[in-house]
Amino acid sequence: MDPRRIPSIAEWFHEETKYSPRSMGLLPRPDLDSRPTPFKEWHASEPIDLVPYLPFPGFPLGPSEDQRPLDPALLSEFVGALSRILYFTGGVTGIQQSSDESWLFRAAPSAGALYPTDITLALRGIRGIEDGLYAYSVPNHQLVSVLEGDFVPGIASSFWLHPAFDGVQAVALLSGVWQRSRWRYHDRAYRRILLDTGHVLGNLVHAAQQEGLQAVPLAGFEDAALQKLLFLDPEEEGVLVGVPLRRADDVSTAADGLVAAVKRSSRSKAPPDFESDPIQAIHESSSIHQDAEVTMPPDPPVWVEGVEGTRVIPLVETLGDISHEFPGIVVSRRSTRQFTGAPVDRGDLDRVLDFAHRYATPGPVRYLNARPALQIHLVMNRVRGLEQGVWRYLPDEHQLQLIRSCDERRRVHGACLGQELARDAACLLVYSADLPRAVEVWGDRAYRYLHLDAGFLGQQLNLACVHQGLGVSGIGGFFDDMWTEILELPNDHAISYITAIGDPFAGE
Ligand SMILES: Cc1cc2nc3c(=O)[nH]c(=O)nc-3n(C[C@H](O)[C@H](O)[C@H](O)COP(=O)(O)O)c2cc1C
């Protein structure tokens, strides 16, 4: 890379938000009294109560006493499908009572359990309810009307009339609220918000499939119009993904549209204005404006550098469709807090890698924007049948390539801020990308794509691990440069996400 090249704001932001042993000590401690509520407090006198459609009794927080929900007998069956889709995507699946408050845990994991991702639905043509925008109120599992009208055509035009919107009755818009996560993680929160939203999306595709719908996640759109539609304060929150929910038999049309022209954000020049808030700066510079450049279709920056003379191992085990088990997996899953340090079987790891990365290999619907740009490394601490060391996973071939034999347990422990999870995991899977090259292709929008996709894949890893009885946890806190060293990557490669997999303590 030309040393005189001026970095983009995406590269600047990544550098600014790297953790290092020196910078960690300088970050202020979060003020426990100013922790934001992890959801917006929506209230409507006549909400759509989604609880009666859940496939189990006893959801703890139904409508409040002053609410008179719409009569379910008058509503289309589609409302039941939406109820289950929302619940298994991001509903309350666990409650922890402390002395003075109750903590709600959700279907998708979230860094620090701060839940910065909100879901809004644009609905139309559904018997018994007005066309309009509806906010998903998580604690009560209800939809609250925000605005009446058919907004689907307007939303579709923000996605340059992507054919996946044709004829749909429901579109989910996922947005991030910066302060919910920034409160604890400062500017690096933006990375975690994208990862968290990727996890939510990772559930949404399965939850929709359960109801015979195809979720088509689209992260490229003109930001300003959607931002305005949802009345989001541009300094505090932003729309991150739009997801038309299509009938599954219409998928081919949706897939065709994915090769249609898309626009890219510009490649900005760092640093941003001296006074800019870094999260606002990266969100703005990664926004796509009306007059943005059109690419047809974008050329992904495939990572080609090979490692000569190293061993390549084909993986044999695969994992078939687990969709019928998805609801059970997602309600029972919790992130592992502690691993035993015992090894896991290579066959289980093969299956997890196969399941998660089928979304990263070419298929009829392109779930991911950045998939060819994401590199996948594994540090094997203790996997029966595989040498300890640093490996690379090749998803198209379902192969592992040995980069270096070594025992990295001490180093990965340190590089994950001393989290014991990293030391005791059987293996750590790391997503990374050549950020400068990704920015050349997608503009600063690359930063969003790389983290959303890593979160999406992270959720597939989570689901597959739970299916195989393995423990699993995302790791968003790590010393970036130590990781590029461990993986022998150039310093300007962005480590986007780490997932720890291992043997969970009994009872976890
Ligand atoms: C993006 C992301 C980053 C995370 N980073 C860490 C981490 O560094 N260390 C950790 O112990 N857990 C981490 N977690 C797990 C969360 O703490 C966990 O999801 C949250 O407490 C909610 O609990 P649950 O997943 O059991 O529902 C992370 C999760 C996500 C989605």
PDBQT file of the ligand as one rigid body, heavy atoms in Angstrom, charges set to zero:
ROOT
HETATM    1  C1  LIG A 601     -20.820  -8.634  19.239  1.00  0.00    +0.000 C 
HETATM    2  C2  LIG A 601     -20.711  -9.370  20.543  1.00  0.00    +0.000 A 
HETATM    3  C3  LIG A 601     -19.561  -9.250  21.299  1.00  0.00    +0.000 A 
HETATM    4  C4  LIG A 601     -19.443  -9.952  22.510  1.00  0.00    +0.000 A 
HETATM    5  N1  LIG A 601     -18.288  -9.855  23.202  1.00  0.00    +0.000 NA
HETATM    6  C5  LIG A 601     -18.129 -10.566  24.345  1.00  0.00    +0.000 A 
HETATM    7  C6  LIG A 601     -16.891 -10.543  25.037  1.00  0.00    +0.000 A 
HETATM    8  O1  LIG A 601     -15.919  -9.889  24.600  1.00  0.00    +0.000 OA
HETATM    9  N2  LIG A 601     -16.801 -11.291  26.174  1.00  0.00    +0.000 N 
HETATM   10  C7  LIG A 601     -17.851 -12.029  26.653  1.00  0.00    +0.000 A 
HETATM   11  O2  LIG A 601     -17.713 -12.678  27.701  1.00  0.00    +0.000 OA
HETATM   12  N3  LIG A 601     -19.045 -12.067  26.006  1.00  0.00    +0.000 NA
HETATM   13  C8  LIG A 601     -19.200 -11.366  24.871  1.00  0.00    +0.000 A 
HETATM   14  N4  LIG A 601     -20.393 -11.422  24.188  1.00  0.00    +0.000 N 
HETATM   15  C9  LIG A 601     -21.530 -12.202  24.728  1.00  0.00    +0.000 C 
HETATM   16  C10 LIG A 601     -22.519 -11.266  25.417  1.00  0.00    +0.000 C 
HETATM   17  O3  LIG A 601     -22.004 -10.851  26.655  1.00  0.00    +0.000 OA
HETATM   18  C11 LIG A 601     -23.877 -11.944  25.596  1.00  0.00    +0.000 C 
HETATM   19  O4  LIG A 601     -24.429 -12.142  24.321  1.00  0.00    +0.000 OA
HETATM   20  C12 LIG A 601     -24.842 -11.118  26.408  1.00  0.00    +0.000 C 
HETATM   21  O5  LIG A 601     -24.454 -11.053  27.748  1.00  0.00    +0.000 OA
HETATM   22  C13 LIG A 601     -26.254 -11.657  26.340  1.00  0.00    +0.000 C 
HETATM   23  O6  LIG A 601     -26.300 -12.965  26.854  1.00  0.00    +0.000 OA
HETATM   24  P1  LIG A 601     -26.785 -14.220  25.999  1.00  0.00    +0.000 P 
HETATM   25  O7  LIG A 601     -25.968 -14.264  24.740  1.00  0.00    +0.000 OA
HETATM   26  O8  LIG A 601     -26.536 -15.375  26.890  1.00  0.00    +0.000 OA
HETATM   27  O9  LIG A 601     -28.221 -14.028  25.670  1.00  0.00    +0.000 OA
HETATM   28  C14 LIG A 601     -20.523 -10.754  22.984  1.00  0.00    +0.000 A 
HETATM   29  C15 LIG A 601     -21.667 -10.869  22.204  1.00  0.00    +0.000 A 
HETATM   30  C16 LIG A 601     -21.761 -10.199  21.002  1.00  0.00    +0.000 A 
HETATM   31  C17 LIG A 601     -22.998 -10.346  20.162  1.00  0.00    +0.000 C 
ENDROOT
TORSDOF 0
